[in-house]
Amino acid sequence: MRIAMIGTGYVGLVSGTCFADFGHAVTCVDNDPAKIAKLQHGDIPIFEPGLGELVDNNRRAGRLSFTTDLTDAVREADAVFIAVGTPSRRGDGHADLTFVHQAAREIAAAIDGYTVVVTKSTVPVGTGDEVERIMREIRPDAAISVVSNPEFLREGAAITDFKRPDRIVIGTDEPRAQAVMAEIYRPLYLNQAPIVFTGRRTAELIKYAANAFLATKITFINEIADLCESVGANVQEVARGIGLDNRIGGKFLHAGPGYGGSCFPKDTLALLRTAEESDISLSIISAVVEANERRKRAMADKVITACGGTVAGKTIALLGLTFKPNTDDMRDAPSLTIVPALQEAGATVRAFDPTQSPDILRLLPGVKLSDDPYDCMSGADTLVILTEWDAFRALDLDRIKTALARPVVVDLRNIYRPQEMRQRGFTYVSVGRP
């Protein structure tokens, strides 16, 4: 199949590359000439394990190309995927569909023959209807089918998620469009990945409902962690005990500083706005959003308490700034709340992140970036582990103790054993553990 992927952000680049790796002919389109030039030379703009090699292999094989020319790419395509950004709109939190609507207009002007137009971006319920209305307004006679095909990719594991999905959701009632989409995803039949055909609006809601539920699981276990600290229980053991129940499952039951990233914060807010427009109360999701914001602020207080109630004039060494490991994504990361709170309380914050993302200094002015973990903690009063990168899981504890001015470690990801840390002479504070 010939595929045009509009947008070379995280979703578009990963999806387009994986489709090419299936054997499809994929053209990725972006209106940023500098970005396309870099991709044409193998320079990957995002941090995602394995993506660079996959892009290079498929580009060399002639299955994957990059261009700013949307017209040519769309004209030759059997299916056009819209994978542009849908950030939260300032003021009301609703998804900003400006880029989606603009893509629809440009696609409508370029299509030639029957074309399946697929919204891959995360969009509110009814967006597919609006995309079709826009396109038919421009081309009333166009032979098109507008389909919803939400993505379920975890940053840091996106290639595996794409190639070995739990399910593939396709929102369309049109048999011809179903046949095209089934052919596009046919290579995944070998992995027996179930394709769920639904109505278009149902598919759009599935994405939001899934992310809201996962955000709820994270928030739930974080609140249980607070209770564990109060009553002397261990949240990791509680999580394992309830997660072994197949009705609950163990994923997303890891206590920490709160969820962040490009999906959960944005999608929970957008779902709330959709519900408000329908005069429906989603009180659980509303409570999750509020609790998550409190969680991030509470983690800054936890660090201050571990430092004796004040961080004024002290240096805090912080490991990990991205919202999760194996990504350079800083969007809504807990660090964006915790670091400014520590700075406002008078602390000097020194940090190390494996990605060395250029966004860090822009988003967190005043932070002093170090070249490695031990340089970061040298002479610091407290070490805080904020993101659970593999590189932080087996640090040299003797070297840490020597480097720190005071042997205080605040582990917000519970990657070390409390008893061992105490035996090694550390004042050790974790989350939800006695």
Buried (B, 14 or more C-beta within 10 A) or exposed (E): BBBBBBBBBBBBBBBBBBBBBBEBBBBBBBBEEEBBEBBEEEEBBBBBBEBBEBBBBBBEEEBBBBBEEBBEBBBBBBBBBBBBBBEBBEEEBBBBBEBBBBBBBBBBBBBEEEBBBBBBBBBBBBBBEBBBEBBBEBBEEBEBBBBBBBBBBEBBBBBEBBBEBEEBBBBBEBEEBBEBBBEBBEBBEEEEBEBEBBEBBBBBBBBBBBBBEBBBBBBBBBBBBBEBBEEEBBBBEBBEEBBEEEEEEBEBBBBBBBBBBBBBBBBBBBBBBBBBEEEEEBEEBBEBBEBBBEBBBBBBEBBBEBBEEEBEEBBBBBBBBBBBBBBBBBBBBBBBBBBBBBBEBEBBBBBBBBBEBEBBEEBBEEBEBBEEBBEBBBEBBBBBBBBBBEBBEEBEBEEBBEBBBBBBBBBBBBBBBBEEBEEBEBBBBBBBBE
